[in-house]
Amino acid sequence: MANAVRGFESRLKMISKERARLADGYVSKVGKDGLIVFRPKSRSGGFPIKGLALLVIGFFVFKGLILAHLGEGTFEARLATLSQGSVVEQSGAWIMQADPVSQAIAQQVRPFVK
């Protein structure tokens, strides 16, 4: 009788683990025998490259819009002022300096900004 109880408890434990895995999402599939089988969805825990790419593109568009709105002279003057500040301000000035991508975006957007 003790073996039967142990076997039953181990089956219950296995079912509980499987249900916990299925709680995060599952995919159902009908087998050749007509039995519906549920499998947990695979989770890829990789780095979100698409999100990073959108962030970088958004930053270049932001710089292009600022450059188009202020104009190159005012933009460079403000960067020069910023580069005279603290280390954080100097790094901000280095990041915000005009580059070919943001200049191209500024040229395309300039007629619509002013």
PEMO-V12657 format. One record per helix or strand. SS is the DSSP state (a for helix, b for strand). FROM is the first residue (numbers start at 1). LEN is the number of residues. Records with the same first field share a line. If there is no record, write none. Layout:
BEGIN
SS = FROM-LEN / FROM-LEN
END
This chain:
BEGIN
a = 2-21 / 49-22 / 72-11 / 87-10 / 100-14
b = 26-5 / 36-5
END
